[in-house]
Amino acid sequence: MSPPPSPRDRSTVSGSSPPTRLFTGLAVVLVAALAAVTVLAVAGVGPVTAGHPPLSVCGVCGSDGIDGATGSGTLDIHLDERGNARFIARVPVADDAAVTYRTDPDALESAVEAAWYRYDVAADEATDLEASVEDGRVRVGYDVPDVAQSRVGDGWVVDYFYAADTQYRYGLRADRVTIHAPEGMVVTNDPTNAAVEGRSATWTPDSEVTKRTYLTYGPTGVDGTVASWGSAAAVFGPELIDHGVRASVAPVAVVGLAVLAAGRFGGRHRGVAGGLERAVLERATGAVGLEPTGRTLFALVVVASGVVAVGCWLTVGPGLGVLTGTFGLAVGLFLPFGYALERGGGRWIGLLATAAPIAATTAFAPYYVLGLGPLAGGAFFVPWAVVAGLVGYRLSLTGRALATDLVG
C-alpha cells in the first residue's frame, strides 16, 4: 500500500552540499526500488485471493437453483438472544412449480436439496431445515449456531462472515440479504456496503459482503453502543494486535534506523537544514506567541497530526485517517527529536517515532498476503517507512538548527 505523498522542502544553505546530494540520491533510489517491490507484491495477491470460488451467503437463493425459480431470492437472518440465527430464504417460482411443490412435499424437498449451492457459507452447519410454499415463493428456513457472540455486557458482534485473514470471499446469490438483531437491540456500527436501519442491516447485489464484514449491536443508548464495541474489540483485538505487531517489524526497523542515524550523524550535518524551514517554523510558533522550544515543537506536531488524521477520517475513511495521522506523527516527531538531541535528551521521542508504524499496521490487520501472513503484509508499509525516515532525518537537522539558533 503506497503512502500518501508527503511534501519535501529541498531548500538548503547556499550551494548544494555533498550531504544534501547524497540524501536526495538515496531517497530517489530507495523509494523507487521499494515502490517497485510493493507493486509486484500487490500484483501477486490476486491469484491467491481468487483461488477459491466465492462462498454464497444464501445457498438456495440463486436464480439457477430451485427448479422452476423465476429469479433470485431473498434471505433474512434473524438473530436470537443467544447469538444463534434462523436463516429464512424466499425464492420466487413459477405458478406450476408452486402448485407441484405445495402438493408434493417430496418433490419440494428434492428440489431444495438439489438447489443447495456447493460453496455455501452455512452448508455444513445448517440444522432444522424446513421448506414450504407461501405466496408463490419457496420458503426455506434453517438454523445456524453461534452467528454472533458477546464478550462485554449486553453488547454483541456478528463475526460469522468475517474472514479477512483467509482466502475466502463472498457472493450474495440473492437479491437482498438482511440481518435482523433481536427486539430491543439496534445496530451500532456501519458495516461495509450495508444500509442500516434500526436493528437491521441490508446488502444488495450492488453492495458486496466483504471479507471484513462484521456487525455490532446492543441495547439502545450509549451503554449498549459501548458494550457492543467492547465485544468487537475483545473478539478481534488479540488477532489484530498480533498481526499488527508482526507486520510492523520491517517498517519499525526502517524508522528506527533513521532515528539512530539522526542521533549518531545529525550533529555533523545540522548545517544542511534550510533557512526556509526554520523561518516557517519560527513564524508559525511566533504567531501564537510561543518560542520554538522542544515542547512547543512536540505539541505542534501532535496537534497537526491529529487534525490531519481526523480530517482524512471524516472525509475519506478511517483507513486513510490512521495512515496519514501516523505518517505525519512519525515524520513530525523528528523535529522535536532533533531539537532535544541538540540539548542532550530526546530518547523517548525517538522511541515514540520508531513505534508509530505499529498503529498503521494494526489498523489494516489482519493480513493474508501470498499465504505468508503478517510479515509479508508489513512489506506494503516499507515505502511509507522509508519516506518517513528520510524526510524525518531532514527534519531532525532542522530541529537541531532551531535549538542552536535559540541558544545563540
C-alpha positions in Angstrom: 0.0 0.0 0.0 1.6 3.2 -1.1 1.5 6.0 1.4 0.0 9.4 0.6 2.5 11.8 -0.9 4.4 13.9 1.6 5.9 17.3 0.6 9.7 17.6 1.0 11.4 21.0 1.3 14.5 20.9 -0.9 15.9 24.2 0.2 19.4 24.2 1.6 22.1 26.6 2.7 23.9 28.4 -0.1 25.3 25.9 -2.5 24.4 22.2 -2.8 26.4 20.4 -0.2 27.6 16.8 -0.6 25.4 15.6 2.3 22.3 17.1 0.6 23.1 15.5 -2.8 23.7 12.1 -1.1 20.4 12.4 0.8 18.4 13.2 -2.3 20.1 10.4 -4.3 19.4 7.8 -1.7 15.8 9.0 -1.3 15.1 8.6 -5.0 16.8 5.2 -5.3 15.3 3.6 -2.2 11.7 4.9 -2.7 11.7 3.8 -6.4 13.1 0.3 -5.6 10.7 -0.3 -2.7 7.7 1.1 -4.6 8.5 -1.5 -7.4 8.7 -4.3 -4.8 5.3 -3.2 -3.4 3.7 -3.2 -6.9 4.9 -6.7 -7.5 3.6 -7.8 -4.1 0.2 -6.3 -4.8 0.1 -7.9 -8.3 0.8 -11.3 -6.7 -2.0 -11.2 -4.2 -4.8 -11.5 -6.8 -4.4 -15.2 -7.9 -4.2 -16.4 -4.3 -7.3 -14.5 -3.2 -9.3 -15.5 -6.2 -8.3 -19.2 -6.0 -11.4 -20.3 -4.1 -14.9 -19.9 -5.5 -16.9 -17.3 -3.6 -18.9 -18.6 -0.7 -22.6 -17.9 -1.1 -24.4 -16.1 1.7 -27.6 -17.7 0.6 -27.1 -21.2 -0.8 -30.6 -21.7 -2.2 -31.3 -18.1 -3.5 -29.7 -18.3 -6.9 -32.0 -17.9 -9.9 -30.5 -21.1 -11.3 -31.1 -23.0 -8.0 -34.5 -24.3 -7.2 -36.2 -25.9 -10.3 -38.9 -23.5 -11.5 -37.3 -20.4 -10.0 -38.2 -17.2 -11.8 -35.5 -15.1 -10.2 -33.1 -14.8 -7.3 -34.5 -15.0 -3.8 -34.0 -13.0 -0.6 -32.5 -14.0 2.7 -33.4 -12.8 6.2 -31.2 -13.7 9.1 -33.0 -13.4 12.4 -30.7 -13.4 15.5 -31.9 -14.6 18.9 -30.9 -13.7 22.4 -28.1 -16.3 22.5 -26.4 -15.3 19.2 -27.9 -18.2 17.2 -29.8 -17.3 14.0 -32.7 -18.5 11.9 -31.9 -18.1 8.2 -35.1 -17.7 6.0 -34.7 -17.8 2.3 -37.6 -17.0 -0.1 -37.3 -17.8 -3.8 -40.0 -16.9 -6.4 -41.1 -19.8 -8.5 -43.5 -20.3 -11.5 -47.1 -21.0 -10.8 -47.0 -24.6 -11.9 -43.9 -25.2 -9.8 -45.6 -23.7 -6.8 -48.6 -26.0 -7.2 -46.3 -29.0 -7.6 -44.2 -28.2 -4.5 -47.3 -27.4 -2.4 -49.0 -30.7 -3.2 -45.9 -32.9 -3.3 -43.6 -32.4 -0.2 -41.1 -35.0 -1.5 -40.7 -33.0 -4.8 -40.1 -29.8 -2.7 -37.5 -31.5 -0.5 -35.7 -32.9 -3.5 -35.7 -29.5 -5.3 -34.3 -27.7 -2.3 -31.6 -30.3 -1.7 -30.6 -30.2 -5.4 -30.5 -26.4 -5.4 -28.2 -26.0 -2.4 -25.0 -24.3 -3.6 -21.9 -26.4 -3.0 -19.9 -23.5 -1.6 -22.5 -22.1 0.8 -21.2 -20.4 3.9 -23.6 -22.4 6.1 -23.7 -25.7 4.2 -22.0 -27.7 7.0 -23.8 -26.0 9.9 -27.4 -25.6 8.9 -29.8 -27.6 11.1 -33.6 -28.0 11.4 -34.2 -27.3 7.7 -37.8 -26.7 6.7 -39.3 -26.0 3.3 -42.7 -24.8 2.3 -44.5 -22.7 -0.3 -46.1 -19.4 0.5 -47.4 -16.6 -1.8 -45.8 -18.1 -4.9 -42.4 -18.5 -3.3 -40.5 -21.4 -1.9 -39.6 -20.7 1.8 -36.5 -22.4 3.2 -35.7 -22.0 6.8 -32.7 -23.4 8.7 -30.8 -22.7 12.0 -27.2 -21.7 12.2 -25.5 -21.6 15.6 -23.0 -19.0 17.0 -23.5 -16.4 14.4 -22.9 -13.7 17.0 -21.1 -13.6 20.3 -21.0 -11.3 23.3 -17.9 -10.5 25.4 -18.9 -7.3 27.2 -22.2 -6.7 28.9 -25.2 -6.9 26.5 -23.1 -5.9 23.5 -22.9 -8.4 20.6 -20.8 -8.8 17.4 -21.7 -10.8 14.4 -18.4 -12.2 13.2 -19.8 -15.1 11.2 -18.9 -13.5 7.9 -15.5 -12.2 9.0 -12.8 -14.0 7.1 -10.2 -11.3 6.5 -7.1 -13.5 7.0 -8.3 -16.3 4.8 -8.6 -17.0 1.1 -12.3 -16.9 1.2 -14.6 -14.3 -0.3 -18.4 -13.9 -0.6 -21.1 -13.8 -3.2 -24.7 -13.0 -2.2 -26.6 -15.2 -4.8 -29.6 -13.2 -3.6 -31.5 -10.0 -4.5 -31.3 -9.0 -0.8 -29.7 -10.2 2.4 -30.8 -8.7 5.7 -29.5 -9.3 9.2 -32.0 -8.6 12.0 -30.9 -8.0 15.6 -33.3 -9.2 18.3 -36.1 -7.0 19.5 -34.9 -4.1 21.7 -31.5 -4.0 20.1 -30.0 -1.7 17.5 -27.1 -2.0 15.0 -24.3 0.2 16.5 -21.7 0.2 13.7 -21.7 0.9 9.9 -21.0 -2.4 8.2 -19.2 -2.1 4.9 -21.6 -1.6 2.0 -24.7 -2.2 4.1 -27.8 0.0 4.5 -28.5 0.2 8.3 -32.0 1.0 9.7 -32.7 0.4 13.3 -32.0 -3.2 14.2 -31.3 -4.4 10.7 -28.6 -4.2 8.1 -29.2 -4.9 4.4 -26.9 -5.9 1.5 -28.0 -6.0 -2.2 -26.1 -7.3 -5.3 -24.5 -3.9 -5.9 -23.1 -3.9 -2.4 -20.9 -6.9 -1.8 -20.3 -8.6 1.5 -16.6 -8.1 2.0 -14.2 -10.4 3.8 -14.1 -7.9 6.7 -17.8 -7.8 7.2 -18.9 -7.7 10.8 -21.9 -6.1 12.6 -22.2 -4.9 16.2 -25.5 -4.5 18.1 -26.7 -3.8 21.6 -29.5 -2.1 23.6 -30.4 1.4 22.6 -28.4 4.1 24.2 -24.7 4.9 24.8 -24.2 1.9 27.2 -25.3 -0.5 24.5 -23.1 1.0 21.9 -20.1 1.0 24.1 -20.7 -2.6 25.2 -21.1 -3.8 21.6 -17.9 -2.1 20.5 -16.2 -3.6 23.6 -17.4 -7.1 22.4 -15.9 -6.4 19.0 -12.6 -5.3 20.5 -12.5 -8.4 22.6 -13.3 -10.7 19.7 -11.0 -9.2 17.1 -8.4 -7.4 19.3 -6.0 -10.2 20.1 -5.6 -11.3 16.4 -5.4 -7.7 15.2 -2.7 -6.7 17.7 -0.7 -9.9 17.0 -0.8 -9.3 13.2 -0.2 -5.6 13.6 2.9 -6.0 15.8 4.3 -8.7 13.5 3.6 -6.7 10.4 5.3 -3.7 11.9 8.7 -5.4 12.2 10.1 -4.1 8.9 8.7 -0.5 9.0 9.7 -0.1 12.6 13.2 -1.2 11.8 13.4 1.3 8.9 12.2 4.2 11.0 14.4 3.0 13.9 17.5 3.2 11.6 16.6 6.8 10.7 16.3 7.6 14.4 19.7 6.1 15.1 21.2 8.0 12.2 19.7 11.2 13.4 21.3 10.7 16.8 24.6 9.5 15.6 25.3 11.6 12.5 22.8 14.5 12.7 25.2 16.7 14.7 27.6 16.7 11.8 25.1 17.8 9.2 22.9 20.3 11.0 24.1 23.0 8.5 22.2 21.2 5.8 18.9 22.3 7.3 17.4 25.0 5.1 16.8 28.5 6.3 13.3 28.5 4.9 12.2 25.6 7.0 13.5 27.3 10.1 11.9 30.6 9.2 8.5 29.0 8.6 8.6 27.2 12.0 9.7 30.3 13.8 6.9 32.3 12.3 4.3 29.6 13.0 5.2 29.4 16.7 5.7 33.2 16.9 2.2 33.8 15.5 0.7 32.2 18.7 3.2 33.9 21.0 5.4 30.9 21.6 9.1 30.3 21.1 10.2 27.3 19.0 11.2 25.2 22.0 11.2 21.4 22.2 7.8 21.3 24.0 6.3 23.7 21.5 7.5 21.7 18.6 6.2 18.5 20.1 2.8 20.0 20.7 2.7 21.4 17.2 3.5 18.0 15.7 0.9 16.1 17.8 -1.9 18.7 17.1 -1.1 18.9 13.4 -1.0 15.1 13.0 -4.3 14.8 14.9 -6.0 17.4 12.7 -4.9 15.7 9.5 -5.9 12.3 10.8 -9.4 13.4 11.8 -9.9 15.3 8.6 -9.0 12.3 6.5 -11.1 10.0 8.7 -14.2 12.2 8.2 -13.8 12.9 4.5 -12.3 9.7 3.1 -12.4 7.0 5.8 -10.7 5.6 8.9 -8.0 3.7 7.0 -6.6 6.8 5.3 -7.1 8.7 8.6 -4.9 6.3 10.5 -2.3 6.1 7.8 -1.9 9.9 7.3 -2.0 10.5 11.0 0.7 8.0 11.9 2.8 9.0 8.9 2.6 12.7 10.0 3.4 11.8 13.6 6.4 9.5 12.6 7.8 12.3 10.3 7.0 15.2 12.5 8.4 13.8 15.7 11.9 14.0 14.2 11.6 17.8 14.6 11.4 17.9 18.4 13.7 14.9 18.4 16.4 16.8 16.7 15.9 19.8 19.0 16.1 17.5 22.1 19.2 15.8 20.7 21.0 19.1 20.5 20.1 19.7 24.1 21.3 16.3 25.3 18.0 14.4 25.5 15.1 13.2 23.4 15.4 9.4 23.6 11.8 8.9 24.4 10.7 11.0 21.4 12.9 8.8 19.2 11.2 5.7 20.6 7.8 7.2 20.0 8.6 7.9 16.4 10.0 4.4 16.0 6.8 2.9 17.4 4.4 5.0 15.2 4.2 2.4 12.4 2.6 -0.1 14.8 -0.6 2.0 14.8 -0.7 1.9 11.0 0.0 -1.8 10.6 -2.6 -2.7 13.3 -5.3 -0.5 11.7 -5.1 -2.6 8.5 -4.7 -6.0 10.1 -5.2 -8.9 9.8 -3.1 -9.9 6.8 -3.3 -12.6 4.2 -0.6 -11.9 1.6 0.7 -14.7 -0.7 -0.1 -17.1 2.1 2.8 -15.7 4.2 0.8 -13.6 6.7 1.7 -10.5 8.7 5.4 -10.3 7.9 4.6 -10.2 4.2 1.8 -7.7 4.9 4.3 -5.4 6.5 6.1 -5.1 3.2 3.4 -2.8 2.0 4.4 -0.2 4.7 8.1 -0.3 4.0 8.0 2.5 1.3 5.9 4.5 3.8 8.6 4.0 6.5 11.4 4.8 4.1 9.9 8.2 3.2 9.1 8.8 6.8 12.7 8.1 7.8 14.3 10.2 5.0 12.1 13.2 5.5 12.2 12.8 9.3 16.0 12.7 9.2 16.0 16.1 7.4 13.5 17.5 9.9 15.8 16.4 12.8 18.5 18.6 11.3 16.1 21.5 11.3 15.3 20.8 14.9 19.0 20.8 15.8 19.4 24.1 13.9 16.5 25.7 15.8 18.0 24.6 19.1 21.3 26.2 18.1 19.6 29.4 16.9 17.6 29.7 20.2 20.7 29.4 22.2 22.5 31.9 20.0 
